[in-house]
Amino acid sequence: MSQIPAVSREWHLVRRPQGWPVAEDFALREVPVSAEPGAGRILVRNLHMSVDPYMRGRMNETKSYIPPFQLDEPMQGGAVGEVVASNAEGFAVGDHVLHMLGWREYAELDAKHATKVDASLAPLSAYLGVLGMPGLTAYAGLFEVASFKEGDSVFVSGAAGAVGSLVGQFAKIKGASRVIGSAGSDEKVTLLTEKYGFDAAFNYKNGPVAKQLKEAAPEGIDVYFDNVGGDHLEAAIAEMNPHGRATLCGAIAGYNDTEPTPGPRNLTLVIGKRLRLQGVLVGDHAALQPQFVKDVAGWLASGELRYDETVVEGVENATDAFLGMLRGANTGKMIVTFTR
C-alpha cells in the first residue's frame, strides 16, 4: 500500500473552449489530500481514467442532459482505482472501485457513488471500456434502441473507436448479414476487417462518404449506428432500407465547430422509407447492465469479442490524450494510466 501524499494533482477547466480546445483552456493544479475521509466516504487512488467525446460538450456553458464542467473546478469522468482509506461500511482498503471523479490522482467521494469491480475477471481498465460505459452504450444502442434482429445489415461510423468497434462485433455475433464500418485511416480500416470481423470498411478521408457507403452496401442497410453525424448521417439515410433504424449516439464531426453543423439534406427520405432515428443516452438503459455484463464477459471468454485500448501514461498527459481522442488518435478506448 502506497503512502497517501499530502497533495494530489487534478485538471481544472480554466476557460471555455472556442472551437477546438487548446492547452490554455486547462490547468493542472495541486490540492490537499485528506487521509481521513468523512463518514460514509472513501479515498481512492486513481489507477486509470477515461477520456470520452461527451466531455467536449460539458466544456460548453449550455444546457444539456448533463451539467457543464465548472470553471476552476476539477473536471469529472470515469475512473477506476484502489481504496486507500475508508470510512464507509462495505468498502475496505485495497478494494478496487469504479467512479466518476476522474481527471485527478486521488478522489474522495461518497461510497454510494462507487461500484466495486473485480480485477480477477478483467483488467481494471476494461471497466472503463468494453465492460463499462462505452460497452453498455454499444449494447443498448444496438439491441434496444435500434431493435437489431438477426439478418440485419449494419453500418457503423467511427467504427474503430471505443463504442463503434463493439457495435460491429456485437452485430456479427448476433447474426448480422453484413457489417460495414467507416474509420479515419487505412490502418483502422484494416483493423476493422482483419481483427474485428467487419465485412467491409472504408476510410472516409479517401472520398465522399455517400459514394463509398453505396459501394460497400449494394443491398442497403437496415441499421445505422451514428457516432459521427454530418455527411455520414446523410449518406446512411440515403442507403437505408424501408423501416430502417438509426441510433444517434454521437456527432463528433461537429463537436468543435464554431458555426452550426449543417443537418442532413435528405431528411424527406425518412418519411417515404418510414425510418426511425432515435438518440441514445446510456443512463436510460441501466436495467440492461446485468445482461450486458453476462453476455460481454461470455463473448470475451470465448474469444468471439476483441477490443483495443490506446494508453497514455501520466495524469500530466490527460489533456493531450483527450485532444488526441477528439482527433481520432485512438484505436478502441482511450485510457490514461496514472504512473505515480
Secondary structure, 3 states (H helix, E strand, C coil): CCCCCCEEEEEEECCCCCCCCCHHHEEEEEEECCCCCCCCEEEEEEEEEECCCHHHHHCCCCCCCCCCCCCCCECCECEEEEEEEECCCCCCCCCEEEECECCECEEEEEHHHCEECCCCCCCHHHHHCCCCHHHHHHHHHHHHHCCCCCCCEEEECCCCECCHHHHHHHHHHCCCCEEEEEECCHHHHHHHHHCCCCCEEEEHHHCCHHHHHHHHCCCCEEEEEECCCHHHHHHHHHHEEEEEEEEECCCHHHCCCCCCCCCCCCCCHHHHHCCEEEECCHHHHHHHHHHHHHHHHHHHHHCCCCCCEEEEECHHHHHHHHHHHHCCCCCEEEEEECCC
